[in-house]
Amino acid sequence: NLADARKFDLIPSITTINKVKAERMLTQYREKHLMKACYDYRPKQDEAADDYFDRILRAAREDSMEAAKLGTGYHDAFERMLKGGEWDKADAKLVIANEWMQTNIEDVIWLEESLVDLEIGVGGKADAFVVMRGKKTLLDWKTRRFKPIKKEPLWQCNWYKSDCRQLSFYGNCIEKQTGEKIRVANVGMNTRAVSDLSFKLWTRAERSWGLKVVKCVNVLWQHENNFLPKKGAND
């Protein structure tokens, strides 16, 4: 929290600063589930209004909490796969993910590393830095409800500007540390059905614009929270 950040000279994560900006799709998602909860759970007889509101909010959050739990579980499984550990071979989605990794990833440089840019004043933890077809590539896993479409491949993963901003920041951290140019990409898994993974490679132009926005959003976050991390702060 901010109290700890001020006391110990901490810096915010890229995920934290992104929350200062409203995400249209996320807002629609939350509104939809709030309305669904109101429709599914009607007021009980003699139930106080505030008690009803609290019950509805809890019900509306259940879906997002389950989605987050599912995403964490799959992230852990992806990490075990890349480490050569055990994973649930009865899960068809994981079988597809493992086949994709075996086909596309030649080497693993690191997994789950913290990246920090003290000049900007932001940090975060990236998923995987690997070698794909001879090119160093930073990967970020996403578990998403793909959109059904009428033509092949029948499912479509939506990618958001916040995905680009996050990876643009991580990629810039690595390039500043190593002096090497790298690629950054998202890999999406469909939680609605068994289908192929979705691979999104962000272009250099997209990353450049995304990093500019990260810096602007960070200034807004700092201003909103009246908190300017010190140079040399700890992540």
Buried (B, 14 or more C-beta within 10 A) or exposed (E): EEEEBBEEEBBBBBEBBBBBBEBEEEEEBBEEBBEBBBEEBEBEEEEEEEEBEEBBEEBBBEBEEEBEEEBEEBBEBBBBBBEEEEBEEEBEBBBBBBEBBEEBBEEBBEBEBEBBBBEBBBBBEBBBBBBBEEEBBBBBBBBBBBEEEEEEEEBBBEBBBBBBBBBBBBBBBBBEEEEEEBBBBBBBBBBEEEBBBBBBEBEEEBBEBBBEBBBEBBBEBBEEBEBEBEEEBEB
